[in-house]
Amino acid sequence: MVVRFHKQALKFLQKSNTEIAEVIREKLNQLDTVFSAQSILPFTELSIKAMKGDWAGYYRLRAGDLRIIFKVDETLENIDVYKIGSRGDIYK
């Protein structure tokens, strides 16, 4: 499975310090490992929730005070990360 970052998520990673980037990388690796093995999203294990409203079809992954908004493309076996940010600013 391939994890692809969109422009806004990549910009956040480039600006963040190494500790934050490592936490994000670790969470995405866990998501990739479990999804590849079981072909289902580990909602309870990794604190994943389905988004509503304008973000319908996307999922939110919690990494401490950060939120990672992503979408899973099962046909191409990709995880597309759209946004990464603090929990107060990510949904704006």
Stockholm file with secondary structure:
# STOCKHOLM 1.0

chainA/1-92         MVVRFHKQALKFLQKSNTEIAEVIREKLNQLDTVFSAQSILPFTELSIKAMKGDWAGYYRLRAGDLRIIFKVDETLENIDVYKIGSRGDIYK
#=GR chainA/1-92 SS CEEEECHHHHHHHHHSCHHHHHHHHHHHHHHHHHHHHHSSCCHHHHTEEECCGGGTTCEEEEETTEEEEEEEETTTTEEEEEEEEETTTTTC
#=GC SS_cons        CEEEECHHHHHHHHHSCHHHHHHHHHHHHHHHHHHHHHSSCCHHHHTEEECCGGGTTCEEEEETTEEEEEEEETTTTEEEEEEEEETTTTTC
//
